[in-house]
Amino acid sequence: MEAIKLYKQLEKDFDLIHCQDDWHTIDLNEFISANFKERYMGLMLDNARIITNVFSIVFPSDEVIDKIIAENKKECLIFSHHPVNWNINADNPFIDIDKRLMKQLKECGISLYVLHAPLDKNGRYSTSISLAKALDITPEKDFLEYYGVSVGSIGSSKAKDIFELEKIAKKIIGPCVKKWNYGDPAIKNGKVAIIAGGGNIPEAIEAIHENGINTFLTGITRPSKDFLPALKAHEMARRYKINIIGGTHYGTERFASQAMCQYFDSLGLPCIFVAGKCDKNDLDY
């Protein structure tokens, strides 16, 4: 498929004209396209005129990019949820892609396309909805906005209590799961609030409380002294008696990147999900 045709299709299907994002802290170097420098989403590395296949990822870590380059394929697209890697222990947890790897991607004819807020926006392939479906939670209601789009979802779970939900989460997400017991372990009215990724913020806890929910599943749960909103979120959850289950940034968002393979397959483009790694530091010290 012609690259420009694919980008136009992505633009339309994910409604980029009505979305916004902000990555002004990253190194907007000479490899990054003018398109991305203007709006922080969409085409980031413009290295291929034709796209023959796609690699879908959550974070462009060195390890993940090296795996893709090792495939020795040309005229490819990396579709990434983030334009940077993630390390919660770093001074700046968002880590720029190494320019060495950007150079290699250019030489290999591999482009990079990024949808962060547009993929978080609740929809068929979105992060929170994909996580809910993976956990057999039926989405019913949006409840939180981020950059002007709905990203949180409230849904019905078959789990009866926080312990059963934790067991399901560990089976589906993996071992990088931690629960915080702040209230009645029974899941009130069978409803669970979900925000994949970084939902550990006061606004989310307040919205969950207002909706009468006592169970919250998100990605990052670390009550970090370096990120005061997270500390406040835990204080509010304790006060409102809202139980929290964390599944890490990568662990909760990977289901959307996997679902995107179905999207690209529907366009006639073979797509492979390239796995990264969860980081337990997202959950606690």
C-alpha positions as CSV (number, residue, x, y, z in Angstrom):
1,M,0.0,0.0,0.0
2,E,1.2,3.5,-0.7
3,A,2.3,5.1,2.5
4,I,0.4,8.3,2.0
5,K,-2.8,6.4,1.4
6,L,-2.3,4.5,4.7
7,Y,-1.6,7.6,6.6
8,K,-4.7,9.3,5.2
9,Q,-6.8,6.2,6.3
10,L,-5.3,6.3,9.8
11,E,-6.0,10.0,10.0
12,K,-9.6,9.5,9.1
13,D,-10.3,6.3,11.2
14,F,-8.7,7.8,14.3
15,D,-10.2,11.2,13.9
16,L,-6.9,13.0,14.3
17,I,-8.3,16.3,13.2
18,H,-10.3,16.4,16.5
19,C,-7.4,15.1,18.7
20,Q,-4.4,16.7,20.3
21,D,-1.3,15.6,22.2
22,D,1.8,17.1,23.7
23,W,5.3,15.7,23.5
24,H,7.3,19.0,23.5
25,T,9.8,17.5,26.0
26,I,11.3,15.0,23.5
27,D,14.2,15.7,21.2
28,L,12.7,16.9,18.0
29,N,15.8,16.1,16.0
30,E,16.5,16.0,12.3
31,F,15.0,12.5,11.8
32,I,11.5,13.5,13.0
33,S,9.0,14.6,10.4
34,A,7.6,18.1,10.2
35,N,4.1,16.5,10.6
36,F,5.0,15.2,14.1
37,K,6.8,18.4,15.2
38,E,3.6,20.3,14.5
39,R,1.1,18.2,16.4
40,Y,3.0,15.4,18.3
41,M,1.0,12.6,16.7
42,G,0.8,10.8,13.4
43,L,3.8,10.2,11.2
44,M,7.0,10.6,13.2
45,L,9.7,9.0,11.0
46,D,9.0,9.2,7.3
47,N,11.3,6.6,5.7
48,A,9.1,4.5,3.3
49,R,7.0,5.4,0.3
50,I,5.4,2.0,0.2
51,I,4.2,0.0,3.2
52,T,4.3,-3.8,2.8
53,N,3.8,-4.9,6.4
54,V,3.4,-3.4,9.9
55,F,4.9,-4.0,13.4
56,S,2.7,-2.9,16.2
57,I,4.3,-1.9,19.5
58,V,3.6,-0.1,22.8
59,F,6.9,1.6,23.4
60,P,9.8,2.0,21.0
61,S,12.4,0.6,23.4
62,D,15.9,-0.2,22.1
63,E,15.2,-3.9,22.5
64,V,11.9,-3.7,20.5
65,I,13.4,-1.7,17.7
66,D,16.4,-4.0,17.5
67,K,14.0,-7.0,17.1
68,I,12.3,-5.2,14.3
69,I,15.5,-4.3,12.5
70,A,16.7,-7.9,12.9
71,E,13.7,-9.0,10.8
72,N,15.7,-7.5,7.9
73,K,12.5,-6.2,6.1
74,K,12.2,-3.1,4.0
75,E,9.3,-0.7,3.3
76,C,7.7,-1.3,6.7
77,L,5.8,0.7,9.3
78,I,6.2,0.6,13.0
79,F,2.9,1.6,14.6
80,S,3.6,2.7,18.2
81,H,1.3,3.9,20.9
82,H,4.1,6.1,22.3
83,P,6.9,8.1,20.6
84,V,9.3,7.4,23.4
85,N,10.3,4.6,25.8
86,W,9.1,4.4,29.5
87,N,11.2,4.1,32.7
88,I,9.5,5.3,35.8
89,N,12.8,5.3,37.7
90,A,14.4,7.8,35.3
91,D,14.5,11.6,36.1
92,N,12.3,12.0,33.0
93,P,10.4,8.7,32.7
94,F,9.9,9.2,28.9
95,I,13.1,8.2,27.2
96,D,13.9,9.4,23.7
97,I,14.6,6.9,20.9
98,D,18.3,6.6,20.5
99,K,19.4,8.6,17.4
100,R,21.5,5.7,16.4
101,L,18.4,3.6,16.0
102,M,16.6,6.4,14.2
103,K,19.5,6.4,11.7
104,Q,19.2,2.6,11.3
105,L,15.5,2.8,10.7
106,K,16.0,5.4,8.0
107,E,18.6,3.2,6.3
108,C,16.2,0.2,6.5
109,G,13.3,2.2,5.0
110,I,11.2,1.7,8.1
111,S,8.7,4.5,9.1
112,L,7.3,5.1,12.5
113,Y,3.7,6.2,13.1
114,V,2.5,7.2,16.6
115,L,-1.0,7.5,18.0
116,H,-1.0,8.2,21.8
117,A,-4.1,10.2,22.8
118,P,-6.0,9.1,19.6
119,L,-5.5,5.5,20.6
120,D,-6.4,6.2,24.2
121,K,-9.6,7.7,23.0
122,N,-12.4,5.2,23.8
123,G,-13.2,3.2,20.7
124,R,-12.9,-0.2,19.1
125,Y,-9.1,-0.4,19.3
126,S,-8.5,1.9,22.3
127,T,-6.4,1.1,25.3
128,S,-9.0,1.1,28.1
129,I,-11.7,-0.7,25.9
130,S,-9.2,-3.3,24.7
131,L,-8.1,-3.9,28.3
132,A,-11.7,-4.3,29.5
133,K,-12.4,-6.8,26.8
134,A,-9.3,-8.8,27.6
135,L,-10.5,-9.0,31.2
136,D,-14.0,-10.0,30.2
137,I,-15.4,-6.7,31.4
138,T,-18.2,-5.3,29.3
139,P,-17.8,-1.5,28.7
140,E,-20.9,0.4,29.5
141,K,-20.0,4.1,30.2
142,D,-17.2,6.6,29.6
143,F,-16.2,8.5,32.7
144,L,-13.0,10.5,32.3
145,E,-11.5,12.9,29.7
146,Y,-7.9,13.4,28.6
147,Y,-6.9,16.0,26.0
148,G,-10.6,16.5,25.3
149,V,-11.4,12.8,24.6
150,S,-12.9,10.1,26.7
151,V,-10.4,7.6,28.0
152,G,-11.9,5.9,31.1
153,S,-14.5,3.2,31.0
154,I,-16.9,1.7,33.5
155,G,-18.1,-1.8,32.8
156,S,-19.6,-5.0,34.3
157,S,-17.4,-7.7,35.6
158,K,-18.3,-11.3,36.4
159,A,-15.7,-11.2,39.3
160,K,-17.4,-10.9,42.7
161,D,-14.6,-9.3,44.6
162,I,-11.1,-7.7,44.3
163,F,-9.4,-11.0,44.9
164,E,-11.1,-12.7,42.1
165,L,-10.5,-9.8,39.8
166,E,-6.8,-9.8,40.8
167,K,-6.6,-13.5,39.9
168,I,-8.1,-12.8,36.5
169,A,-5.8,-9.8,35.9
170,K,-2.7,-12.0,36.8
171,K,-3.9,-14.6,34.3
172,I,-4.5,-12.1,31.5
173,I,-1.9,-9.4,32.1
174,G,0.8,-11.5,33.8
175,P,2.7,-11.4,37.1
176,C,3.1,-7.6,37.1
177,V,-0.1,-7.0,39.0
178,K,-0.6,-5.5,42.5
179,K,-3.8,-4.7,44.4
180,W,-4.4,-2.0,47.0
181,N,-7.1,-2.9,49.5
182,Y,-8.8,0.4,50.6
183,G,-12.4,-0.8,51.0
184,D,-14.9,-3.5,50.9
185,P,-13.4,-6.3,48.8
186,A,-16.8,-7.0,47.2
187,I,-17.2,-5.3,43.8
188,K,-20.1,-3.0,44.2
189,N,-22.9,-3.7,41.8
190,G,-20.4,-5.7,39.7
191,K,-19.0,-2.5,38.2
192,V,-15.3,-1.8,37.6
193,A,-13.7,1.4,36.4
194,I,-10.8,1.0,34.0
195,I,-8.1,3.4,32.7
196,A,-5.2,1.7,30.9
197,G,-1.8,3.2,31.4
198,G,-1.5,6.2,33.8
199,G,-4.8,6.5,35.5
200,N,-3.4,7.0,39.0
201,I,-4.5,10.7,39.3
202,P,-6.9,12.5,41.6
203,E,-9.3,13.4,38.8
204,A,-9.8,9.7,38.0
205,I,-10.4,8.8,41.7
206,E,-12.9,11.7,42.1
207,A,-14.8,10.6,38.9
208,I,-14.9,7.0,40.1
209,H,-16.3,8.0,43.5
210,E,-18.9,10.2,41.8
211,N,-20.0,7.2,39.8
212,G,-20.4,5.1,42.9
213,I,-17.7,2.6,41.9
214,N,-15.4,1.0,44.5
215,T,-13.1,-1.0,42.2
216,F,-10.5,0.6,39.9
217,L,-8.1,-1.1,37.5
218,T,-5.3,0.9,35.9
219,G,-1.7,0.6,34.9
220,I,0.6,2.8,37.0
221,T,-0.2,2.6,40.7
222,R,3.1,3.6,42.3
223,P,2.4,6.2,45.0
224,S,5.5,8.2,44.1
225,K,6.8,11.0,46.2
226,D,8.2,12.4,42.9
227,F,4.7,12.6,41.5
228,L,2.4,14.2,44.0
229,P,-0.8,13.6,42.1
230,A,-0.2,9.8,42.6
231,L,0.2,10.3,46.3
232,K,-3.0,12.3,46.4
233,A,-4.9,9.7,44.3
234,H,-4.0,7.0,46.8
235,E,-5.0,9.3,49.7
236,M,-8.4,9.9,48.0
237,A,-8.9,6.2,47.2
238,R,-8.2,5.3,50.9
239,R,-10.7,8.0,52.0
240,Y,-13.4,6.9,49.5
241,K,-12.7,3.2,50.1
242,I,-11.9,2.5,46.5
243,N,-9.8,-0.6,45.8
244,I,-7.1,-0.4,43.1
245,I,-5.5,-3.0,40.9
246,G,-2.4,-2.0,38.9
247,G,-1.1,-3.9,35.9
248,T,1.8,-1.6,34.8
249,H,2.0,0.9,32.0
250,Y,3.0,-1.6,29.3
251,G,0.9,-4.5,30.8
252,T,-2.4,-2.6,30.5
253,E,-1.8,-0.9,27.2
254,R,-0.5,-3.8,25.2
255,F,-3.9,-5.1,24.3
256,A,-4.7,-2.1,22.2
257,S,-1.4,-2.5,20.3
258,Q,-2.4,-6.2,19.7
259,A,-5.9,-5.2,18.6
260,M,-4.3,-2.8,16.1
261,C,-3.0,-5.9,14.2
262,Q,-6.7,-6.6,13.4
263,Y,-7.0,-3.1,12.0
264,F,-4.1,-3.3,9.7
265,D,-5.1,-6.9,8.6
266,S,-8.4,-5.4,7.6
267,L,-6.5,-3.1,5.3
268,G,-4.7,-6.0,3.7
269,L,-1.4,-5.3,5.6
270,P,0.2,-8.1,7.5
271,C,0.8,-6.9,11.1
272,I,2.9,-8.5,13.9
273,F,2.8,-7.4,17.5
274,V,6.3,-7.1,18.9
275,A,6.2,-7.6,22.7
276,G,8.0,-5.4,25.2
277,K,8.3,-5.9,28.9
278,C,6.2,-4.9,32.0
279,D,8.0,-3.1,34.8
280,K,7.0,-3.8,38.4
281,N,8.4,-0.4,39.4
282,D,5.2,1.0,37.9
283,L,3.3,-0.6,40.8
284,D,5.4,0.2,43.8
285,Y,9.0,0.9,45.0
